[in-house]
């Protein structure tokens, strides 16, 4: 009786461990997106559409004096990896969690880098982690002023997106005097077509950019 009890305890422990590991890798598969899911992100994408594509903001930054920043953390599946959520769950159940346990060991064994190949088993290095930073004039605005994209982790050699900022250099310089922007991509281009832009406040800059994009984007529809 005691032997059966001990065996049952071991089985429950193993099942619990497998469940924790598989829930992590399966969650990654379900929550990750492909480039097709995201589409071409730009300042013409409304806040509602951005939330639909990327999910709710993971962080909200209120800029003193005016301004509102939404930060979205997104996992992108490697284009070589076709394993989505349902497939991942099926493999997890079919292998009794062994595949997921292997993925968990792979996660713990090495850090992801540009040379890390896609494993095909759901390890974290099969995914690129991106951070999208949308700048808005205020919380009520649906029209963003500009958009940053930062590659937090390179998933594999097949999927390296890099960092990109579509915010003017003058705006980032003005913003840096109010909040910490060290984790945001640098802005290489100045808004040379608007000489007085740099003398505006951050709030005025955001309103100016959002109004300009609203007019430009409306013309494209």
C-alpha positions in Angstrom: 0.0 0.0 0.0 2.8 2.4 0.9 4.7 1.5 -2.3 1.6 2.3 -4.3 1.2 5.6 -2.4 4.8 6.5 -3.0 4.5 5.7 -6.7 1.4 7.8 -7.0 3.2 10.8 -5.3 6.1 10.4 -7.8 3.6 10.3 -10.7 1.8 13.4 -9.5 5.2 15.2 -9.0 6.4 14.3 -12.5 3.0 15.3 -14.0 3.1 18.6 -12.2 6.6 19.3 -13.5 5.7 18.4 -17.0 2.5 20.5 -16.7 4.5 23.6 -15.7 7.0 23.1 -18.5 4.5 22.4 -21.1 2.3 25.3 -20.0 5.2 27.6 -20.6 6.1 26.4 -24.1 2.5 25.9 -25.1 1.7 29.5 -23.9 4.5 30.8 -26.0 3.1 29.0 -29.1 -0.4 30.3 -28.4 0.6 33.9 -27.6 3.2 34.4 -30.3 2.5 36.0 -33.7 3.9 35.9 -37.2 4.8 38.8 -39.3 1.6 38.2 -41.3 -0.4 38.6 -38.0 1.2 42.0 -37.4 1.3 43.3 -40.9 2.9 46.6 -41.8 2.9 48.7 -38.6 3.1 52.4 -39.0 1.8 55.6 -37.5 -1.3 55.2 -39.7 -2.4 52.3 -37.5 -4.9 53.5 -35.0 -4.6 52.6 -31.3 -7.6 50.3 -31.6 -6.0 48.5 -34.6 -2.6 48.3 -32.9 -4.2 46.7 -29.8 -6.0 44.2 -32.1 -2.7 43.3 -33.7 -0.4 43.3 -30.7 -2.7 42.9 -27.7 -3.1 45.2 -24.7 -0.2 47.4 -23.7 2.3 45.8 -21.3 3.3 49.1 -20.0 1.9 52.6 -20.0 4.1 55.7 -19.5 2.5 59.0 -18.8 4.9 61.8 -19.9 5.0 64.8 -17.5 3.7 67.9 -19.2 1.8 66.0 -21.8 2.1 62.8 -23.7 1.3 59.1 -23.4 3.4 56.1 -24.4 2.2 52.5 -24.8 4.7 49.7 -24.7 3.8 46.3 -26.3 5.9 43.2 -25.8 5.4 40.7 -28.6 6.8 37.2 -29.4 7.2 36.6 -33.1 7.6 33.0 -34.3 10.5 32.2 -36.5 9.3 31.9 -40.2 10.9 28.5 -40.3 8.7 27.4 -37.3 5.2 26.4 -38.3 4.3 25.2 -34.8 1.3 27.2 -33.5 -0.7 26.9 -30.3 -2.9 23.9 -31.2 0.0 21.9 -32.7 2.1 22.7 -29.6 -0.7 21.5 -27.3 -1.1 18.3 -29.4 2.6 17.5 -29.3 2.7 18.2 -25.6 -0.1 15.8 -24.9 1.2 13.2 -27.4 4.7 13.2 -26.0 3.5 13.3 -22.4 5.3 16.6 -22.0 8.7 15.2 -23.0 9.1 17.6 -26.0 8.2 20.5 -23.7 10.6 19.3 -21.0 13.4 19.3 -23.7 12.4 22.8 -24.7 12.6 23.8 -21.1 16.1 22.3 -20.7 17.1 24.2 -23.9 15.9 27.4 -22.4 18.0 26.9 -19.3 21.1 25.7 -21.1 22.0 28.7 -23.3 21.1 32.3 -24.1 19.6 33.3 -27.3 21.8 35.0 -29.8 22.1 35.8 -33.6 23.7 32.3 -34.1 21.0 30.4 -32.2 19.2 28.2 -34.7 15.5 27.4 -34.5 15.2 24.2 -32.5 11.6 23.3 -33.7 10.7 22.2 -30.1 9.2 25.4 -28.8 12.3 26.7 -27.0 12.4 30.5 -26.3 15.1 30.9 -29.0 12.6 29.9 -31.6 11.0 33.3 -31.0 12.1 36.8 -31.5 11.0 39.2 -28.7 10.0 42.6 -30.0 9.0 45.7 -28.2 6.8 48.2 -30.0 6.6 51.7 -28.4 3.8 53.9 -29.6 3.8 57.6 -28.7 0.4 59.4 -28.4 -0.5 63.1 -27.7 -2.8 61.9 -24.9 -4.7 58.9 -23.6 -7.8 59.7 -25.6 -6.1 59.9 -29.0 -6.5 57.1 -31.5 -3.8 58.6 -33.8 -0.3 58.0 -32.7 2.5 60.5 -33.2 5.3 58.1 -34.0 6.4 54.5 -33.4 9.5 52.7 -32.2 10.4 49.1 -32.6 13.2 47.5 -30.5 14.4 43.9 -30.8 14.8 42.7 -27.2 16.0 39.2 -28.1 17.0 37.7 -31.4 15.2 34.5 -31.8 17.4 32.8 -34.4 19.6 33.6 -37.3 16.5 33.4 -39.6 14.6 36.2 -37.9 16.5 39.3 -37.0 14.5 42.5 -37.3 16.7 45.0 -35.6 15.7 48.4 -34.0 13.9 51.1 -35.8 12.6 54.5 -34.7 10.2 56.6 -36.8 10.2 59.4 -34.3 12.1 62.6 -35.1 15.4 63.2 -33.5 14.3 66.5 -32.0 11.4 64.9 -30.2 13.5 62.1 -28.7 16.0 64.7 -27.5 13.2 66.8 -25.9 11.7 63.6 -24.4 15.0 62.5 -22.9 15.0 65.7 -20.8 11.8 64.5 -19.2 11.9 60.7 -18.9 14.5 58.0 -19.4 14.6 57.0 -23.1 17.8 54.8 -22.9 15.7 51.7 -23.6 14.1 53.2 -26.7 15.7 53.1 -30.1 17.6 56.2 -31.1 16.1 58.4 -33.8 18.6 59.1 -36.6 16.6 61.5 -38.6 15.7 65.1 -37.8 12.5 66.8 -38.9 14.3 69.2 -41.2 11.2 70.3 -43.0 9.9 72.0 -39.8 12.7 74.3 -38.5 10.7 75.5 -35.5 9.9 71.9 -34.4 12.8 71.6 -32.0 11.6 74.7 -30.1 8.2 73.2 -29.4 7.3 71.5 -26.1 6.9 67.7 -26.1 3.1 68.1 -26.0 3.2 70.5 -29.0 5.5 68.2 -30.9 3.3 65.2 -30.3 0.2 67.1 -31.3 1.9 68.4 -34.5 3.1 64.9 -35.5 -0.3 63.3 -34.8 -2.1 65.9 -36.7 0.2 65.5 -39.7 -0.2 61.7 -39.7 -3.9 62.0 -39.4 -4.0 64.1 -42.5 -1.5 61.9 -44.4 -3.2 58.7 -43.4 -6.6 59.9 -44.3 -5.4 60.7 -47.8 -4.2 57.1 -48.2 -7.6 55.5 -47.3 
